[in-house]
């Protein structure tokens, strides 16, 4: 089977991003962005999904973190879609619960080629350090859109905003890992349409 990996470059007046992503990795990660909290979340995503991820990103953080976070989500989604190719043999679906101390998050994925995003999360605070919690939605929505996956994220409960978001990113890594894993029983693509 061909290696499932991709490299994406995106340069705008707001950001300059180079990203490489391998679906079948070992959790190796190298992150150089101007958004430390996102670095932490991407590290968790990569380690728990057993992917390989490299990100070099510079953005207009003198304004805020929005464009950098959004554009990294775009690039990661594009890389995931490209790396999966025709999606032959994948499991396609996954539903994963992850606890983080008092918090519990659930991520459900369908690698469907139909981008859709549902998000149910209410955080106790609007910021973690300097990171605006509304950017979690922005990142996940752009990831789902560009990867062309259906993504449902539910934070069932929690008291600590950091813990709640951390549970989301760990569950995201595990769910995407499971949904993209190869099932030897699957002939072709897992769809009655014959294509994903």
For each residue, the residues with C-beta under 8 A, 3 or more apart:
1: 4 89 182
2: 85
3: 22 24
4: 1 22 23 24 83 84 85 180
5: 20 21 22 23 24 52 83
6: 20 21 78 79 80 82 83
7: 18 19 20 21 79
8: 17 18 19 20 21 75 76 78 79 82
9: 17 18 19
10: 15 16 17 19 71 74 75
11: 15 16 17
12: 15 16 67 71
13:
14: 59 60 67 68 71
15: 10 11 12 57 58 59 60 67 68 71
16: 10 11 12 57 58 59
17: 8 9 10 11 55 56 57 58 59 71 72 75
18: 7 8 9 54 55 56 57
19: 7 8 9 10 53 54 55 56 57 72 75 76 79
20: 5 6 7 8 52 53 54 79
21: 5 6 7 8 51 52 53 54 76 79 80 83
22: 3 4 5 25 51 52 53 83
23: 4 5 51 80 83 84 180
24: 3 4 5 50
25: 22 28 46 50 51 52 53
26: 50 52
27: 46 47 48 49 50 51 52
28: 25 46 52 53
29: 42 43 46 47 52 53 54
30: 53 54 55
31: 39 42 43 53 54 55
32: 55 56 57
33: 38 39 55 56 57 58 59 68 72
34: 57 58 59 61 65 68
35: 38 39 57 59 61 65 68 69 131
36: 39 40 129 131
37: 40 41 128 129 130 131
38: 33 35 41 42 65 68 69 72 131 135 139
39: 31 33 35 36 42 43
40: 36 37 43 44 166
41: 37 38 44 45 165 166 169
42: 29 31 38 39 45 46 53 55 72 169
43: 29 31 39 40 46 47
44: 40 41 47 48 166 169 170 173
45: 41 42 48 49 51 53 169 170 172 173
46: 25 27 28 29 42 43 49 51 52 53 173
47: 27 29 43 44 50 173
48: 27 44 45 98 169 170 173 174 177
49: 27 45 46 172 173 174 176 177
50: 24 25 26 27 47 173 177
51: 21 22 23 25 27 45 46 173 176 177
52: 5 20 21 22 25 26 27 28 29 46
53: 19 20 21 22 25 28 29 30 31 42 45 46 76
54: 18 19 20 21 29 30 31
55: 17 18 19 30 31 32 33 42 72 75
56: 17 18 19 32 33
57: 15 16 17 18 19 32 33 34 35 68 71 72
58: 15 16 17 33 34 68
59: 14 15 16 17 33 34 35 65 67 68 71
60: 14 15 63 67 68
61: 34 35 64 65 68
62:
63: 60 66 67
64: 61 67 132
65: 34 35 38 59 61 68 69 130 131 132 135
66: 63 69 70 132 135 138
67: 12 14 15 59 60 63 64 70 71
68: 14 15 33 34 35 38 57 58 59 60 61 65 71 72
69: 35 38 65 66 72 73 135 138 139
70: 66 67 73 74 135 138 139 142
71: 10 12 14 15 17 57 59 67 68 74 75 142
72: 17 19 33 38 42 55 57 68 69 75 76 139
73: 69 70 76 77 138 139 140 141 142 143 146
74: 10 70 71 77 78 142 143 145 146
75: 8 10 17 19 55 71 72 78 79 146
76: 8 19 21 53 72 73 79 80 143 146 147
77: 73 74 80 81 142 143 144 145 146 147 148 149
78: 6 8 74 75 81 82 146 147
79: 6 7 8 19 20 21 75 76 82 83
80: 6 21 23 76 77 83 84 143 146 147 149 176 180
81: 77 78 84 146 147 148
82: 6 8 78 79 85
83: 4 5 6 21 22 23 79 80
84: 4 23 80 81 87 90 111 180
85: 2 4 82 88
86: 189 195 196
87: 84 90 92 111 113 189 196
88: 85 186 188 189
89: 1 182 183 184 186 188 189
90: 84 87 111 179 180 181 182 183 186 189 190
91: 94 178 179 180 181 182 183 186 190
92: 87 110 111 112 179 190 191 196
93: 108 109 110 111 179
94: 91 107 108 109 174 175 176 177 178 179
95: 106 107 108 109 175
96: 106 107 108 171 174 175 178
97: 104 105 106 171
98: 48 104 105 106 107 167 168 170 171 174
99: 103 104 167
100: 103 104 105 158 163 164 166 167 170
101: 160 163
102: 157 158 159 160 163
103: 99 100 155 157 158 159 160 163 164 166 167
104: 97 98 99 100 155 156 157 158 167
105: 97 98 100 153 154 155 156 158 164 167 168 170 171
106: 95 96 97 98 152 153 154 155 156 171
107: 94 95 96 98 151 152 153 154 168 171 172 174 175
108: 93 94 95 96 151 152 153 154 175
109: 93 94 95 149 150 151 152 175 176 178 179
110: 92 93 114 149 150 179
111: 84 87 90 92 93 147 149 179 180 196
112: 92 116 148 149 150 196
113: 87 148 195 196
114: 110 148 150
115: 144 145 146 147 148 149 150
116: 112 144 150 151
117: 140 141 144 145 150 151 152 153
118: 151 152 153
119: 137 140 141 152 153
120: 153 154 155
121: 136 137 153 154 155 164 168
122: 155
123: 126 133 155 161 164 165
124: 158 159 160 161
125: 128 133 161
126: 123 132 133 134
127: 130 131 132 133
128: 37 125 131 133 161 162 165
129: 36 37
130: 37 65 127
131: 35 36 37 38 65 127 128 135
132: 64 65 66 126 127 135
133: 123 125 126 127 128 136 161 165
134: 126 137 138
135: 38 65 66 69 70 131 132 138 139
136: 121 133 139 140 165 168
137: 119 121 134 140 141
138: 66 69 70 73 134 135 141 142
139: 38 69 70 72 73 135 136 142 143
140: 73 117 119 136 137 143 144 151 153 168 172
141: 73 117 119 137 138 144 145
142: 70 71 73 74 77 138 139 145 146
143: 73 74 76 77 80 139 140 146 147 149 151
144: 77 115 116 117 140 141 147 149 150 151
145: 74 77 115 117 141 142 148
146: 73 74 75 76 77 78 80 81 115 142 143
147: 76 77 78 80 81 111 115 143 144
148: 77 81 112 113 114 115 145
149: 77 80 109 110 111 112 115 143 144 179
150: 109 110 112 114 115 116 117 144
151: 107 108 109 116 117 118 140 143 144
152: 106 107 108 109 117 118 119
153: 105 106 107 108 117 118 119 120 121 140 168 171 172
154: 105 106 107 108 120 121
155: 103 104 105 106 120 121 122 123 158 164 167 168
156: 104 105 106
157: 102 103 104
158: 100 102 103 104 105 124 155 161 163 164 167
159: 102 103 124 163
160: 101 102 103 124 163 164
161: 123 124 125 128 133 158 164 165
162: 128 165 166
163: 100 101 102 103 158 159 160 166 167
164: 100 103 105 121 123 155 158 160 161 167 168
165: 41 123 128 133 136 161 162 168 169
166: 40 41 44 100 103 162 163 169 170
167: 98 99 100 103 104 105 155 158 163 164 170 171
168: 98 105 107 121 136 140 153 155 164 165 171 172
169: 41 42 44 45 48 165 166 172 173
170: 44 45 48 98 100 105 166 167 173 174
171: 96 97 98 105 106 107 153 167 168 174 175
172: 45 49 107 140 153 168 169 175 176
173: 44 45 46 47 48 49 50 51 169 170 176 177
174: 48 49 94 96 98 107 170 171 177 178
175: 94 95 96 107 108 109 171 172 178 179
176: 49 51 80 94 109 172 173 179 180
177: 48 49 50 51 94 173 174 180 181
178: 91 94 96 109 174 175 181
179: 90 91 92 93 94 109 110 111 149 175 176
180: 4 23 80 84 90 91 111 176 177
181: 90 91 177 178
182: 1 89 90 91 186
183: 89 90 91 186 190
184: 89
185:
186: 88 89 90 91 182 183 189 190
187:
188: 88 89 194
189: 86 87 88 89 90 186 194 195 196
190: 90 91 92 183 186 196
191: 92 194 195 196
192:
193: 196
194: 188 189 191
195: 86 113 189 191
196: 86 87 92 111 112 113 189 190 191 193
